[in-house]
Amino acid sequence: IMTLLFLACARSSFPEYAIQKTDAIRRYLTMRSIDINIKTYSAMIQAYGRQGAVYEAFNVVDEMLAKKIKLDSNVFANLMSACL
């Protein structure tokens, strides 16, 4: 469900609102100590990237690396899209 929420934020037509909601979902997951899988992280990166929060997208990758989560091609593709 969380992955779908991040993807909905990525497709939103309202960038500021989408970034606020992405931040809120991310805080919720952190506060509840919910383990995030690679697909959810990838969707989070996509949400930040498509809405123009490139710095936050890279912060998510830093978080993944700190948690020793291996990056896959989807993560890199979403990062490259964010940079465009």
VOPAGU-2260 file (C-alpha; in pm, 1 decimal, decimal comma):
REM VOPAGU-2260
SITE   aa  ch    i         X         Y         Z
SITE  ILE   A    0       0,0       0,0       0,0
SITE  MET   A    1     282,8     240,7      85,8
SITE  THR   A    2     440,6     182,3    -254,1
SITE  LEU   A    3     113,7     273,9    -424,2
SITE  LEU   A    4      85,2     589,9    -214,5
SITE  PHE   A    5     433,4     698,3    -322,2
SITE  LEU   A    6     347,7     624,0    -685,1
SITE  ALA   A    7      31,7     833,7    -653,2
SITE  CYS   A    8     245,3    1121,0    -525,2
SITE  ALA   A    9     478,4    1074,2    -821,7
SITE  ARG   A   10     188,5    1112,9   -1064,6
SITE  SER   A   11      29,0    1411,8    -892,3
SITE  SER   A   12     -26,8    1736,8   -1080,4
SITE  PHE   A   13      40,3    1937,4    -763,2
SITE  PRO   A   14     415,7    1921,2    -686,8
SITE  GLU   A   15     419,8    2102,8    -350,7
SITE  TYR   A   16     131,5    1897,5    -215,8
SITE  ALA   A   17     282,7    1573,3    -346,1
SITE  ILE   A   18     616,5    1647,4    -179,5
SITE  GLN   A   19     439,2    1724,6     149,3
SITE  LYS   A   20     251,6    1394,9     132,8
SITE  THR   A   21     565,6    1202,1      36,0
SITE  ASP   A   22     742,4    1353,6     338,3
SITE  ALA   A   23     446,5    1263,9     560,7
SITE  ILE   A   24     439,9     900,9     445,5
SITE  ARG   A   25     817,1     876,1     490,0
SITE  ARG   A   26     793,4    1016,8     845,9
SITE  TYR   A   27     510,7     774,4     924,9
SITE  LEU   A   28     721,2     477,4     815,5
SITE  THR   A   29    1016,7     602,3    1018,7
SITE  MET   A   30     811,3     671,8    1333,1
SITE  ARG   A   31     656,4     325,1    1319,9
SITE  SER   A   32     996,6     162,5    1250,6
SITE  ILE   A   33     850,3      -9,6     946,4
SITE  ASP   A   34    1108,8    -180,4     728,0
SITE  ILE   A   35    1096,6     -47,0     375,8
SITE  ASN   A   36    1171,4    -276,5      83,9
SITE  ILE   A   37    1352,6    -178,7    -234,1
SITE  LYS   A   38    1034,0    -135,4    -437,3
SITE  THR   A   39     894,7     111,7    -186,2
SITE  TYR   A   40    1225,5     299,9    -173,8
SITE  SER   A   41    1227,5     313,0    -552,9
SITE  ALA   A   42     872,6     454,0    -556,7
SITE  MET   A   43     974,3     711,2    -294,6
SITE  ILE   A   44    1268,3     820,4    -511,2
SITE  GLN   A   45    1035,8     840,6    -810,2
SITE  ALA   A   46     790,2    1058,0    -615,5
SITE  TYR   A   47    1058,2    1301,7    -503,0
SITE  GLY   A   48    1225,2    1307,5    -842,3
SITE  ARG   A   49     916,9    1364,9   -1055,3
SITE  GLN   A   50     799,9    1643,6    -827,3
SITE  GLY   A   51    1132,8    1826,3    -841,0
SITE  ALA   A   52    1278,3    1737,4    -499,7
SITE  VAL   A   53    1600,3    1593,3    -642,3
SITE  TYR   A   54    1798,1    1654,5    -322,9
SITE  GLU   A   55    1547,4    1446,6    -124,6
SITE  ALA   A   56    1562,3    1168,7    -383,7
SITE  PHE   A   57    1936,8    1145,3    -327,3
SITE  ASN   A   58    1882,8    1154,3      50,9
SITE  VAL   A   59    1665,2     844,8      14,3
SITE  VAL   A   60    1951,5     669,6    -166,3
SITE  ASP   A   61    2187,7     770,4     115,9
SITE  GLU   A   62    1939,9     620,0     362,7
SITE  MET   A   63    1931,5     297,6     161,8
SITE  LEU   A   64    2310,1     277,3     157,9
SITE  ALA   A   65    2324,0     340,9     533,6
SITE  LYS   A   66    2084,4      47,9     582,4
SITE  LYS   A   67    2300,4    -168,5     351,9
SITE  ILE   A   68    2022,2    -211,6      95,7
SITE  LYS   A   69    2154,7    -299,5    -248,1
SITE  LEU   A   70    2057,4     -55,7    -519,1
SITE  ASP   A   71    1896,9    -199,9    -830,1
SITE  SER   A   72    1838,3     -73,1   -1182,1
SITE  ASN   A   73    1499,5      78,2   -1090,9
SITE  VAL   A   74    1660,7     297,7    -827,8
SITE  PHE   A   75    1921,0     420,5   -1075,4
SITE  ALA   A   76    1656,3     476,4   -1344,3
SITE  ASN   A   77    1446,1     684,4   -1105,4
SITE  LEU   A   78    1750,6     886,1   -1002,7
SITE  MET   A   79    1840,2     954,4   -1363,9
SITE  SER   A   80    1481,1    1063,7   -1432,5
SITE  ALA   A   81    1496,8    1294,2   -1131,2
SITE  CYS   A   82    1808,4    1460,9   -1269,9
SITE  LEU   A   83    1635,5    1535,6   -1600,0
